[in-house]
Amino acid sequence: MPWGTWPVVPAASRTLAQSSPRGWLVRSLPQRSRPAHRANLGQTRQWRGLHRSFTLFSSSAASTALPPPRLRRLRVRRTLGLAGLLGGTTLLYYQYEPFRHTVQAVARCSLAGFTGVVIGVDYKWSLHTKPDPALDPALRKTQGLPCDADIMRQWQEAVAEYEQRKSEVHRRSAQRVLKSLMMLGGIYIKLGQHLSAMNYILPREWTSTMTPLQDRCPETALEDIDQLLRDDLGASMDELFTEFDPLPLGIASLAQVHRAVLRSNDHEVAVKIQHPYLDEFAKVDMDAVSFILGWASRLFPEFQFGWLSEEMNVSLPQELDFVRERRNAERVRQNFAHMPLCPLVVPQVYWAHRRVMTMEYIRGSRIDDRAYMRAHDIDPDQVATELTRIFSEMIFIHGWVHCDPHPGNVLVRPRVRQSGKHYNFDVVLLDHGLYRELPGEFRMNYAYMWRALLAGNERDIRYYSKLLAGTDLYIVFACILTGRDWRVIQNDLSQEKSAAEITTVFDRVPYLLTEIVDVLATVPRQLLLLFKTNDLLRAVDESLRTKPSQTITMAIMGRFCTKAIYQETMASIRHRIREYGFGWSLLTEWWSCQWQYWRLELPLELVEWGHRLYSLLYRRLGTA
């Protein structure tokens, strides 16, 4: 093509191409003005094709060229700004406590929320298909449809497959929650401990998975402990103690305990130290727990657990105040001071601050350690009996109840026989942070309720269930309170728990789940903690007993119920005599009270003495 027939390249394309490494090619093109009119269409097409070629060529060249100075300066500014932002954020995180608190709180809430979302999606996705109701034999029978063996087989297979999927998602979700709770620690572990004790409402996959949280909690480092001592007491660890064992004696969800020797008087002590991060995250974690439980209640209406977060919001501040714990310990020691034969021991507290407390160091072992008891010739059945007696005294007589008696908080130790007590052991009660006071009217109604349960009196059970829990579901309430099947309550609560009864109770829980949740959502907070206390005591009692135990356990509780009712009635009679004088009606009431008391007290006392004799003979024959 002659030179003169080449189309003119636009100025913009020439400028872009000239800036490329191969710009000499473009710069060598002639500088000609664009013709005003083109002679033909072919020339226009040639110009358009060359324009596209120059555009593609110049774009490729520009991508490999060095950026202009202005662009390089912009990139430098962006890099420096990003580095400054990261450096400033890091400096704020390590030097400014409120900022660090906010970041960590967001991270903790995000982890908890993410776990909740994953579990919710897993449940919805895994259980969205249920057995076809058209195969349900009961439904087909009500509709007058045939139900042959093939339909029965299909229904049973569908139900079995659904139950298998449900068990798998229960176990999967529980493992996810356990991992998250262990990572978050503190209040979340306390929540897991509550869940592990709720075997009357939660599936076994959940309660068994949460069991390790009772004694496997994250440890606080010595450096953090020393800093806490400096912050709260104004003295370092070395200034307060001549010895401080770096290995904790026990680690709980809210605190850990170390053996130490006081520098001031050389007393060997147990030092209870609150986990430092609780001060920073307790409120945020509780808000997150409340939000997650509320969200779970909306997602799964059959699981209304708002009452659990409400109870934790009330009880947690009490457990985090060690000064309050010291007062609780002193009060329970005074309550049992008039019982010299009782084996209960409450460690003496030397001094206490809000997050640090030192108390008497006592050597012993967990109350469920039967190997330790055998090594020290301690009868586990006697230990279980005395533990029942101690807590019956607390609940029915004093109305001041230790609400966290899990095995890690109750020790047993050998005792010198010359002390004048019946047994060769002491029961040491630890962790007095969570107590609940039972008002007089509530305590009496609770005593009447247990007397009705022991007698199998359905009319009184219905009446006192309404007074105590405000519910008409008295059968469900009685089963939660006793942990027994309703037919056993009706017949004889003192009969031993059989494998068939345990299976029946677990099989019926899914069908009574709505009723159980309704009861738990309406009962007073005192009852919630009594449910927990009863569950823990039953578990300890069953782990210790080597012989039939229900008879003696029910006999002891019956004696204390009767004693509480007798004392309250006699106090009322004496008050009315002082107010109105002595009369025939009061004399009749006095005789009736005496008769009711001794009519129940004497047989129950005979049962208890018979059990003691049986235990003594059993031990003598066993060691002969």
Buried (B, 14 or more C-beta within 10 A) or exposed (E): EEEEEBBBBBEEBBEBBBBBEEBEEBEEBEEEEEEEEEEEEEBEEBBEEBBEEBBEBBEEBBEEEEEEEEEEEEEEEEEEEEEEEEEEEEEBBEEEEEBBBBEBBEEBBEBBBEBBEBBBEBBEEBEEEEBEEEBBBEEBEEEEEEBEEEBEEBBEEBBEEBEEBBEEBBBBBBEBBBEBBBEBBBBBBBBBBBBBBBBBBBBBBBBBBBBEBBBEBBEBEEEBBBBBBEEBBEEEBEEBBEEBBEEBEBBBBBBBBBBBBBBEEEBEBBBBBBBBBBBBBBBBBBBBBBBBBBBBBEBEEEBBBEBBBBBBBEBBEBBBBBEBBBBBBBBBBEBBEEEEEBBBBBBBBBBBBBBBBBBBBBEBBBBBBBEBBEEBEBBBBBBBBBBBBBBBBBBBBBBBBBBBBBBBBBBBBBBEEEEEBEBBBBBBBBBBBBBBEBEEEBBBBBBBBBBBBBEBBBEBBBBBBBBBBEBEBBBBBBBBBBBBBBEBBBEEBBBEBEEEBEEBBEEEBEEBBBBBBBBBBBBBEBBBBBBBBBBBBBBBBBBBBEEBBBBBBBBBBBBBBBBBBBBBBBEEBEEBBEEEEEEEEBEEBBEEBEEBBEEBBEEBEEBBEEBBEBBEEBBEEEEE
